Amino acid sequence: MKYESPHEAKLSTGRLYASARAMAFGTFLEWFDFTIYGLASALVFNVLFFPDSQPGVGLILSFATFAVGFLARPVGAIILGRMGDRIGRQRILVFTIVLMGASTALIGVLPDAGTIGIFAPALLVLLRILQGFGAGAEQAGAALIMSEMAPPKRRGFFAALPFTGSQLGIVAASGVFALVALLPSEAILAWGWRIPFVASVGVVVVGFILRRRLPETPAFVQASSEGKLSKSPLIDVLKGGKLALLRGIALKIGENGTSYLYFTFAVGYLAALGESKLVSTIGILLAAAFGIFTVVIAGALSDRFGRRPIYIAGAIFQILFAAPAFMLLSSGNTILIWISLIVAIAVGVNLMFGAQGAFLAELFPTRYRYTGVGTSREIGAVLSGGFAPLIASVLLYVTGTAWWPVAVYVGLLACVSLLGAIFSPETAGRDLNVEEPRNAH
């Protein structure tokens, strides 16, 4: 394996794949957590934690708790990102997997409103905040570590590998919920919904063991040995990386917002149309299963053709496919519903998602890269994915199940990422050890 830059240390292919597996466990857990929470928000939380609300209002309140977790993500990105830039990437990635896993498992044993009244939704929100705090530094750190370890010519591919964990997490969560959906409604509400939450403990244990064995990245080690670490990473981001921060936020909005509209809101939308819970959960499972491959393909294509062209292609695809996607979702035909979810997620979302890992890491210098990547990702997530299901639910409630306002919303979110990619520099192959990114301004 050869590196273009003499500054970048050599790592064996085996070590790179081992690191990718360790990173994938964390992203698996993050998306397993958030997917089961999103599915539970759409299917059971409105009944268990907001039982006195009207059906439409209960769904809105349920998705509001989903959105709250996103408000904690930028805080986690800033605080944990700063620590990652000060004491190292590896230690933070061990902490995040434990925090997310513990929060998720506790949700699984949380009493409902019928048992402890108003304390039930209050505790649900608290645990959701802790989930979001840990997740704020998880995926950013995973992609960043792989970007700093990988050779420049294959950075997009290796930075996308941890994202296979996110797709597998969605497959696992959807699969478990599909099995839970086979239970009688009374059993689902009584105990069935708790199974996926408690099951996350096993992932935490394995992920913790693997991450404890990870080495620190060559880029961080070099910056530390040369005394180039930032004392105030966030201040440095705001002083020297404002454009990169804005670009990162824009790149995240279209990918994350459309992702959560299809992964989360679509489940509630299909339920409102009278579709069975099994149809929507299997559709999400199939989309994520295809996504395991397409997210890595997108990363590899970004190595070959550049980050910008692949990102632009994904954003344009989402804009053009938004109306057909919701027409198919509203068709009442199970196969067409599944095709809609597979194409929208595995192609539209993942063209952006797969290129994103390396793209964002290449926008920032090593001394504040973790803070920059994490903050841009999570502010973008708050502005899009965190509130996308909630906004779409309000649109649905106001218009009486009309699909076109939500399709327009999908297109608008994708337009933001399209503009972000158009006005970003091409970063593929740059040396991650230079003080400032090439063409950063």
TIMI-339701 format. One record per residue (C-alpha): x, y, z; residue number from 1; residue in one letter. Coordinates in steps of 0.1 Angstrom, whole numbers, plus 5000, padded with zeros to 4 digits. Example, Ala and Ser with C-alpha at 12.3 -4.5 7.8 and 13.67 -1.06 7.14 Angstrom:
# TIMI-339701
ATOM east north   up num residu
ATOM 5123  4955 5078   1      A
ATOM 5137  4989 5071   2      S
//
This chain:
# TIMI-339701
ATOM east north   up num residu
ATOM 5000  5000 5000   1      M
ATOM 5014  5034 4990   2      K
ATOM 5007  5068 5002   3      Y
ATOM 5010  5099 4982   4      E
ATOM 5022  5120 5011   5      S
ATOM 5054  5113 5030   6      P
ATOM 5037  5126 5061   7      H
ATOM 5011  5099 5062   8      E
ATOM 5021  5067 5080   9      A
ATOM 5016  5033 5064  10      K
ATOM 4990  5010 5077  11      L
ATOM 4984  4974 5065  12      S
ATOM 4952  4966 5047  13      T
ATOM 4944  4942 5075  14      G
ATOM 4947  4969 5101  15      R
ATOM 4925  4992 5080  16      L
ATOM 4898  4966 5077  17      Y
ATOM 4900  4958 5115  18      A
ATOM 4896  4995 5123  19      S
ATOM 4867  4997 5099  20      A
ATOM 4850  4968 5117  21      R
ATOM 4855  4985 5151  22      A
ATOM 4840  5017 5137  23      M
ATOM 4811  4999 5121  24      A
ATOM 4800  4985 5154  25      F
ATOM 4795  5020 5167  26      G
ATOM 4777  5032 5137  27      T
ATOM 4756  5000 5138  28      F
ATOM 4746  5008 5174  29      L
ATOM 4739  5045 5166  30      E
ATOM 4716  5036 5137  31      W
ATOM 4701  5006 5154  32      F
ATOM 4693  5029 5184  33      D
ATOM 4678  5057 5162  34      F
ATOM 4660  5034 5139  35      T
ATOM 4642  5015 5167  36      I
ATOM 4634  5048 5184  37      Y
ATOM 4620  5062 5151  38      G
ATOM 4600  5031 5144  39      L
ATOM 4587  5031 5180  40      A
ATOM 4579  5068 5177  41      S
ATOM 4558  5060 5146  42      A
ATOM 4541  5029 5160  43      L
ATOM 4538  5027 5198  44      V
ATOM 4552  5057 5217  45      F
ATOM 4522  5079 5208  46      N
ATOM 4500  5053 5226  47      V
ATOM 4523  5045 5255  48      L
ATOM 4536  5079 5264  49      F
ATOM 4509  5103 5251  50      F
ATOM 4477  5082 5256  51      P
ATOM 4454  5112 5262  52      D
ATOM 4462  5129 5229  53      S
ATOM 4443  5128 5197  54      Q
ATOM 4458  5103 5172  55      P
ATOM 4474  5129 5149  56      G
ATOM 4486  5150 5179  57      V
ATOM 4500  5120 5196  58      G
ATOM 4521  5112 5165  59      L
ATOM 4533  5147 5164  60      I
ATOM 4543  5146 5201  61      L
ATOM 4560  5113 5196  62      S
ATOM 4581  5126 5168  63      F
ATOM 4588  5157 5189  64      A
ATOM 4607  5134 5214  65      T
ATOM 4625  5120 5184  66      F
ATOM 4636  5156 5175  67      A
ATOM 4648  5164 5210  68      V
ATOM 4676  5139 5207  69      G
ATOM 4689  5159 5177  70      F
ATOM 4691  5190 5198  71      L
ATOM 4717  5173 5220  72      A
ATOM 4738  5161 5190  73      R
ATOM 4756  5194 5183  74      P
ATOM 4763  5198 5220  75      V
ATOM 4779  5163 5220  76      G
ATOM 4797  5171 5188  77      A
ATOM 4812  5203 5203  78      I
ATOM 4822  5189 5237  79      I
ATOM 4833  5154 5226  80      L
ATOM 4848  5167 5194  81      G
ATOM 4869  5192 5214  82      R
ATOM 4881  5163 5235  83      M
ATOM 4888  5142 5204  84      G
ATOM 4910  5170 5191  85      D
ATOM 4928  5174 5224  86      R
ATOM 4932  5138 5238  87      I
ATOM 4927  5116 5208  88      G
ATOM 4900  5101 5186  89      R
ATOM 4901  5066 5200  90      Q
ATOM 4892  5074 5236  91      R
ATOM 4861  5094 5226  92      I
ATOM 4849  5066 5203  93      L
ATOM 4850  5042 5233  94      V
ATOM 4830  5066 5254  95      F
ATOM 4803  5072 5227  96      T
ATOM 4794  5036 5222  97      I
ATOM 4789  5030 5259  98      V
ATOM 4768  5061 5264  99      L
ATOM 4745  5054 5234 100      M
ATOM 4741  5017 5243 101      G
ATOM 4733  5024 5280 102      A
ATOM 4707  5051 5271 103      S
ATOM 4690  5028 5246 104      T
ATOM 4688  4998 5270 105      A
ATOM 4673  5020 5297 106      L
ATOM 4646  5031 5273 107      I
ATOM 4637  4994 5269 108      G
ATOM 4629  4991 5306 109      V
ATOM 4612  5025 5310 110      L
ATOM 4577  5024 5325 111      P
ATOM 4549  5039 5304 112      D
ATOM 4526  5068 5312 113      A
ATOM 4499  5044 5325 114      G
ATOM 4524  5034 5352 115      T
ATOM 4542  5066 5363 116      I
ATOM 4523  5093 5345 117      G
ATOM 4540  5124 5333 118      I
ATOM 4574  5111 5345 119      F
ATOM 4573  5085 5316 120      A
ATOM 4576  5110 5287 121      P
ATOM 4600  5132 5309 122      A
ATOM 4624  5102 5314 123      L
ATOM 4620  5093 5277 124      L
ATOM 4631  5127 5267 125      V
ATOM 4661  5126 5291 126      L
ATOM 4673  5093 5277 127      L
ATOM 4668  5105 5242 128      R
ATOM 4690  5135 5250 129      I
ATOM 4718  5112 5263 130      L
ATOM 4715  5091 5231 131      Q
ATOM 4718  5123 5210 132      G
ATOM 4748  5136 5230 133      F
ATOM 4768  5104 5224 134      G
ATOM 4757  5101 5187 135      A
ATOM 4769  5137 5181 136      G
ATOM 4805  5125 5181 137      A
ATOM 4800  5089 5169 138      E
ATOM 4796  5088 5132 139      Q
ATOM 4818  5119 5127 140      A
ATOM 4846  5102 5147 141      G
ATOM 4842  5069 5129 142      A
ATOM 4845  5084 5094 143      A
ATOM 4873  5107 5106 144      L
ATOM 4894  5079 5120 145      I
ATOM 4891  5059 5088 146      M
ATOM 4899  5090 5067 147      S
ATOM 4930  5097 5087 148      E
ATOM 4942  5061 5085 149      M
ATOM 4934  5054 5048 150      A
ATOM 4956  5061 5018 151      P
ATOM 4944  5092 4998 152      P
ATOM 4935  5073 4967 153      K
ATOM 4911  5050 4986 154      R
ATOM 4900  5073 5014 155      R
ATOM 4864  5076 5001 156      G
ATOM 4861  5038 5001 157      F
ATOM 4875  5033 5036 158      F
ATOM 4857  5063 5051 159      A
ATOM 4824  5048 5038 160      A
ATOM 4830  5013 5053 161      L
ATOM 4819  5023 5088 162      P
ATOM 4786  5034 5072 163      F
ATOM 4779  4998 5064 164      T
ATOM 4773  4995 5101 165      G
ATOM 4746  5021 5099 166      S
ATOM 4729  5002 5071 167      Q
ATOM 4732  4969 5091 168      L
ATOM 4719  4987 5121 169      G
ATOM 4688  4997 5102 170      I
ATOM 4684  4962 5088 171      V
ATOM 4687  4947 5122 172      A
ATOM 4663  4972 5138 173      A
ATOM 4638  4968 5110 174      S
ATOM 4641  4930 5111 175      G
ATOM 4635  4929 5148 176      V
ATOM 4605  4953 5145 177      F
ATOM 4591  4932 5117 178      A
ATOM 4592  4902 5140 179      L
ATOM 4577  4923 5168 180      V
ATOM 4549  4934 5144 181      A
ATOM 4538  4898 5140 182      L
ATOM 4528  4898 5177 183      L
ATOM 4493  4907 5187 184      P
ATOM 4488  4944 5192 185      S
ATOM 4484  4939 5230 186      E
ATOM 4517  4921 5233 187      A
ATOM 4535  4947 5212 188      I
ATOM 4523  4975 5235 189      L
ATOM 4529  4955 5267 190      A
ATOM 4564  4942 5261 191      W
ATOM 4572  4934 5225 192      G
ATOM 4585  4969 5216 193      W
ATOM 4611  4967 5245 194      R
ATOM 4630  4938 5229 195      I
ATOM 4650  4957 5204 196      P
ATOM 4661  4984 5230 197      F
ATOM 4673  4958 5255 198      V
ATOM 4690  4937 5228 199      A
ATOM 4715  4966 5221 200      S
ATOM 4735  4956 5252 201      V
ATOM 4752  4928 5233 202      G
ATOM 4764  4953 5205 203      V
ATOM 4778  4976 5232 204      V
ATOM 4800  4949 5247 205      V
ATOM 4815  4937 5215 206      V
ATOM 4820  4973 5202 207      G
ATOM 4837  4983 5234 208      F
ATOM 4862  4954 5233 209      I
ATOM 4871  4962 5196 210      L
ATOM 4875  4999 5201 211      R
ATOM 4896  4995 5232 212      R
ATOM 4922  4978 5209 213      R
ATOM 4923  5005 5183 214      L
ATOM 4955  5026 5178 215      P
ATOM 4954  5063 5175 216      E
ATOM 4954  5077 5140 217      T
ATOM 4987  5087 5123 218      P
ATOM 4975  5122 5116 219      A
ATOM 4966  5129 5153 220      F
ATOM 4999  5113 5165 221      V
ATOM 5019  5135 5142 222      Q
ATOM 5000  5167 5151 223      A
ATOM 5005  5159 5188 224      S
ATOM 5042  5151 5184 225      S
ATOM 5047  5184 5165 226      E
ATOM 5028  5204 5191 227      G
ATOM 5001  5214 5166 228      K
ATOM 4970  5204 5185 229      L
ATOM 4945  5232 5190 230      S
ATOM 4938  5245 5225 231      K
ATOM 4904  5258 5215 232      S
ATOM 4892  5237 5186 233      P
ATOM 4857  5254 5183 234      L
ATOM 4872  5289 5183 235      I
ATOM 4897  5278 5156 236      D
ATOM 4868  5264 5136 237      V
ATOM 4849  5297 5138 238      L
ATOM 4880  5317 5130 239      K
ATOM 4896  5297 5103 240      G
ATOM 4870  5272 5092 241      G
ATOM 4838  5291 5088 242      K
ATOM 4834  5283 5051 243      L
ATOM 4841  5247 5057 244      A
ATOM 4816  5246 5085 245      L
ATOM 4789  5261 5064 246      L
ATOM 4797  5238 5035 247      R
ATOM 4796  5208 5059 248      G
ATOM 4762  5219 5073 249      I
ATOM 4747  5223 5038 250      A
ATOM 4761  5189 5027 251      L
ATOM 4745  5172 5057 252      K
ATOM 4711  5188 5054 253      I
ATOM 4699  5171 5022 254      G
ATOM 4714  5137 5030 255      E
ATOM 4702  5135 5066 256      N
ATOM 4668  5152 5061 257      G
ATOM 4657  5130 5032 258      T
ATOM 4671  5099 5050 259      S
ATOM 4649  5104 5081 260      Y
ATOM 4619  5113 5060 261      L
ATOM 4621  5079 5043 262      Y
ATOM 4634  5058 5072 263      F
ATOM 4611  5073 5099 264      T
ATOM 4583  5095 5087 265      F
ATOM 4574  5071 5059 266      A
ATOM 4565  5045 5085 267      V
ATOM 4540  5068 5102 268      G
ATOM 4527  5080 5068 269      Y
ATOM 4520  5045 5056 270      L
ATOM 4503  5037 5089 271      A
ATOM 4481  5067 5084 272      A
ATOM 4471  5053 5050 273      L
ATOM 4461  5021 5066 274      G
ATOM 4491  5000 5055 275      E
ATOM 4502  4973 5080 276      S
ATOM 4533  4978 5102 277      K
ATOM 4549  4948 5085 278      L
ATOM 4548  4964 5050 279      V
ATOM 4567  4995 5061 280      S
ATOM 4593  4978 5083 281      T
ATOM 4601  4952 5056 282      I
ATOM 4604  4980 5031 283      G
ATOM 4629  4998 5054 284      I
ATOM 4648  4965 5059 285      L
ATOM 4651  4959 5022 286      L
ATOM 4663  4995 5015 287      A
ATOM 4690  4993 5041 288      A
ATOM 4701  4958 5029 289      A
ATOM 4707  4973 4994 290      F
ATOM 4723  5003 5011 291      G
ATOM 4750  4981 5026 292      I
ATOM 4765  4978 4991 293      F
ATOM 4755  5012 4976 294      T
ATOM 4771  5033 5004 295      V
ATOM 4805  5017 4998 296      V
ATOM 4801  5019 4961 297      I
ATOM 4794  5056 4964 298      A
ATOM 4825  5060 4985 299      G
ATOM 4846  5042 4960 300      A
ATOM 4831  5062 4931 301      L
ATOM 4840  5094 4950 302      S
ATOM 4877  5082 4949 303      D
ATOM 4874  5077 4911 304      R
ATOM 4853  5107 4900 305      F
ATOM 4857  5131 4930 306      G
ATOM 4835  5140 4960 307      R
ATOM 4816  5168 4944 308      R
ATOM 4802  5149 4913 309      P
ATOM 4789  5120 4933 310      I
ATOM 4773  5143 4959 311      Y
ATOM 4757  5165 4932 312      I
ATOM 4744  5134 4915 313      A
ATOM 4728  5122 4948 314      G
ATOM 4711  5155 4955 315      A
ATOM 4697  5159 4920 316      I
ATOM 4684  5123 4921 317      F
ATOM 4665  5131 4953 318      Q
ATOM 4650  5162 4939 319      I
ATOM 4637  5144 4908 320      L
ATOM 4626  5113 4926 321      F
ATOM 4607  5130 4955 322      A
ATOM 4573  5131 4937 323      A
ATOM 4575  5096 4922 324      P
ATOM 4586  5083 4956 325      A
ATOM 4555  5095 4974 326      F
ATOM 4532  5086 4946 327      M
ATOM 4545  5050 4949 328      L
ATOM 4542  5051 4987 329      L
ATOM 4505  5062 4983 330      S
ATOM 4497  5035 4957 331      S
ATOM 4486  5008 4982 332      G
ATOM 4507  4983 4963 333      N
ATOM 4532  4966 4986 334      T
ATOM 4558  4959 4959 335      I
ATOM 4557  4996 4947 336      L
ATOM 4560  5008 4982 337      I
ATOM 4591  4987 4987 338      W
ATOM 4606  4998 4954 339      I
ATOM 4601  5034 4964 340      S
ATOM 4619  5030 4997 341      L
ATOM 4647  5010 4981 342      I
ATOM 4654  5035 4954 343      V
ATOM 4650  5066 4975 344      A
ATOM 4673  5053 5003 345      I
ATOM 4698  5030 4986 346      A
ATOM 4704  5053 4956 347      V
ATOM 4694  5089 4965 348      G
ATOM 4705  5090 5002 349      V
ATOM 4735  5068 4998 350      N
ATOM 4751  5086 4969 351      L
ATOM 4755  5115 4993 352      M
ATOM 4761  5095 5024 353      F
ATOM 4788  5073 5009 354      G
ATOM 4808  5103 4997 355      A
ATOM 4803  5123 5028 356      Q
ATOM 4827  5106 5052 357      G
ATOM 4859  5115 5033 358      A
ATOM 4844  5148 5020 359      F
ATOM 4838  5164 5054 360      L
ATOM 4871  5151 5068 361      A
ATOM 4890  5167 5039 362      E
ATOM 4874  5201 5045 363      L
ATOM 4892  5206 5079 364      F
ATOM 4928  5205 5091 365      P
ATOM 4939  5179 5117 366      T
ATOM 4941  5203 5147 367      R
ATOM 4903  5209 5148 368      Y
ATOM 4890  5182 5124 369      R
ATOM 4870  5163 5149 370      Y
ATOM 4852  5194 5161 371      T
ATOM 4847  5208 5126 372      G
ATOM 4833  5175 5112 373      V
ATOM 4812  5168 5142 374      G
ATOM 4798  5203 5145 375      T
ATOM 4789  5207 5108 376      S
ATOM 4773  5172 5107 377      R
ATOM 4752  5177 5138 378      E
ATOM 4741  5212 5131 379      I
ATOM 4730  5200 5097 380      G
ATOM 4713  5170 5113 381      A
ATOM 4693  5193 5137 382      V
ATOM 4682  5216 5109 383      L
ATOM 4671  5186 5088 384      S
ATOM 4667  5150 5101 385      G
ATOM 4659  5160 5137 386      G
ATOM 4628  5180 5127 387      F
ATOM 4620  5165 5093 388      A
ATOM 4596  5138 5106 389      P
ATOM 4580  5163 5129 390      L
ATOM 4575  5189 5101 391      I
ATOM 4563  5163 5077 392      A
ATOM 4538  5150 5103 393      S
ATOM 4525  5185 5107 394      V
ATOM 4521  5188 5069 395      L
ATOM 4503  5155 5069 396      L
ATOM 4480  5165 5097 397      Y
ATOM 4471  5199 5081 398      V
ATOM 4466  5185 5046 399      T
ATOM 4448  5153 5055 400      G
ATOM 4474  5127 5041 401      T
ATOM 4482  5147 5010 402      A
ATOM 4517  5136 4998 403      W
ATOM 4528  5165 4976 404      W
ATOM 4538  5189 5004 405      P
ATOM 4561  5163 5018 406      V
ATOM 4576  5156 4984 407      A
ATOM 4582  5194 4980 408      V
ATOM 4599  5193 5014 409      Y
ATOM 4622  5165 5003 410      V
ATOM 4632  5184 4972 411      G
ATOM 4640  5216 4992 412      L
ATOM 4662  5197 5016 413      L
ATOM 4681  5181 4987 414      A
ATOM 4685  5215 4971 415      C
ATOM 4705  5227 5001 416      V
ATOM 4730  5199 4997 417      S
ATOM 4731  5204 4960 418      L
ATOM 4742  5240 4966 419      L
ATOM 4766  5229 4993 420      G
ATOM 4783  5205 4969 421      A
ATOM 4784  5230 4940 422      I
ATOM 4801  5257 4962 423      F
ATOM 4825  5233 4979 424      S
ATOM 4861  5227 4966 425      P
ATOM 4870  5192 4953 426      E
ATOM 4890  5176 4981 427      T
ATOM 4896  5141 4969 428      A
ATOM 4932  5130 4976 429      G
ATOM 4944  5160 4997 430      R
ATOM 4970  5156 5024 431      D
ATOM 4953  5155 5057 432      L
ATOM 4984  5166 5076 433      N
ATOM 4988  5200 5060 434      V
ATOM 4979  5229 5082 435      E
ATOM 4950  5241 5060 436      E
ATOM 4929  5222 5034 437      P
ATOM 4937  5229 4998 438      R
ATOM 4913  5254 4982 439      N
ATOM 4896  5258 5015 440      A
ATOM 4885  5294 5009 441      H
//
